Amino acid sequence: MLSPVSLGGAKHRLLPERIPALFFGTAVIAHVIAWAALAFVAAELPYFAGGPGPVLAALHTLTLGVLLCTAFGASLQMLPVALGQSAPTEAVCLVIFATLVTGAALLIAGFAVAGVTLMAGAALPLVVAVALYVHEIARLLRGSAGPLHWFVRTAIIALGVAVLLAAALAANYSLGFLPDHGLFAALHATLAGFGFMGLMVLGLSQILIPMFAIAEPPEEPPLWRAYALAIAALALALTGQGADLAPLTAAGATLGFLAAVQHVQTMRAVVAKRLRRRMGPEFILLGASWVALLLALLAATAAALGLLPATSAALVIILVLYGWLLSILTGVLQRILPFLASMQAARAQVRPLAPTKLVDERALQVHLYGHLAGLGAVAAGTAVAVPELIIAGAVAGTVGALGFAWFALTVLQRTRRHLKTHALERLSPS
Ligand code: HEM
C-alpha cells in the first residue's frame, strides 16, 4: 500500500460534490481579486504597518477568500478519507461555508472603507464558521494518533485563538479596550499564518505529496522533528512578540527556518522515491512555495534583529501569503480538483474518468508563469518600494489567476459532459 489514503474506501467518505465546489469555487474567484487588488494598493503596500484600509482588505481577500476556503474545503474532504472517518454532514459544511463567506465579505468591505460597524459585524459569522469547523475537525481526529493528528490538532487550536484575537481587534475599533492593538494584530497574524495555515499545510503534505507523487508516506521520526521544531518556533516567536523581545522573536524565526528545512528534506525524500515519472507543474509550485517559506523566515529573522529596511514587514507578509501558502495551495488544487471529479464519476457509477483527461495543460502553464512572474515582481517591488513593479506583478499574477480559473472551469465542464454522456449510455439499451 503506497499511499496513506485508502482510495478504495474514499468513495464512501466523500462530501456531496457541491461542498468542495463551493469552497474551491470561492477560492478560485477570490484568487483573481486578491492579485488584482495588489495593483490598487501598490503605493501603500511596501510601508504597510497594520491598521484597516485597502491593504488589509487585499490581504484578507487572499487569507479568507483563498487560503481559508481552500484549507477548509481540502481538510473537510481529505481528513475523513485519510483518517477513515465519516465525512461531516452536508448541512454543517453549508453553514460553515455560508458564515465564512458572509463574514469574509463584511470584513473585507469593512477594511476597505475603514467601516467600524462592518468590521465588528464580520466577527460573529467568522467566529461561528471557525467554531463549527474546529468542532468538526476535532471530531475527525478522535481516535487517531501520530504526527498528522498533532499537526492538525495544533493547527485548529492556533486558528481558534487567532480568530478570538481577530474578533477582539474588530471590536476594539469602536470600544478601544485593548492595551496594544498593534501587538494583538501581530500575534493574530503569526497564529493564523504560521500556526493554523502553516501547521495544516505541513500536516496535509504528509498525505497529499505521497499521493501526488505515488510514493511511500514519510517515516514518522523526521515528521516528529519538524513538529517539535515548528511548535518551539511558534512558542518563541509569540513570546518574543508578546514581551517585545526582538532576539526571542528572531530565535523563533530561526527555529521556524530549521523546521521548514526539516520538512522540505522529508518531502524531497518522499518525492525522490516516487513511482510517478512525470512531474506536473504542481511540483514547480511546490518547490516555489518551499523557497518562499525559507526566504520569508530568513527575512523575518533579519527583520526582527533590525537588519533590514522598513519594507521588510510587508515583504515577509507577501512571501508568506502570496509566496509560500498561495503557491502550495494552487499546486494542491491542481491535483485535487480533477481527482475529486474522477471520484464523483466513480460514485455516479458511470465509465471511469481519468483525472488527466480533465485538465487543460495550457491553462496550467498560464497560471504557472503568471504566478511566478507576479510573485517575483510583487516581492521585489515591495522590498525596494517601487509601486510600478508591484503593479506589473499584480497584472502578471491576475493573468495567472485567470489561467487558474480557466483550468477549474475546464475540469467542471469536462466532468459534466462525461457524466451526462455516460449516464445517457447507461439508460440506452445496448
Ligand atoms: C478568520 C478570520 C480573520 C479575521 C476576523 C481577521 C481580522 C483581522 C484584524 C481585525 C486584523 C487587525 C488589523 C489592524 O487593525 O491592524 C488583522 C490583521 C492581519 N491578519 Fe487577519 N483576520 C482573519 C484571518 C486571517 C488569516 C487566516 C490570516 C493569515 C493566513 C490573517 C493575516 C493577517 C495579517 C497578516 C494581518 C496584519 C497584521 C499586522 O498588522 O501586523 N488573518 N486580521
Boltz pocket constraint, residues with backbone or C-beta under 6 A from the ligand:
constraints:
  - pocket:
      binder: B
      contacts: [[A, 49], [A, 50], [A, 51], [A, 52], [A, 56], [A, 59], [A, 60], [A, 63], [A, 64], [A, 67], [A, 68], [A, 107], [A, 122], [A, 123], [A, 126], [A, 130], [A, 162], [A, 163], [A, 165], [A, 166], [A, 167], [A, 169], [A, 170], [A, 181], [A, 182], [A, 185], [A, 186], [A, 188], [A, 189], [A, 192], [A, 193], [A, 197], [A, 317]]
      max_distance: 6.0
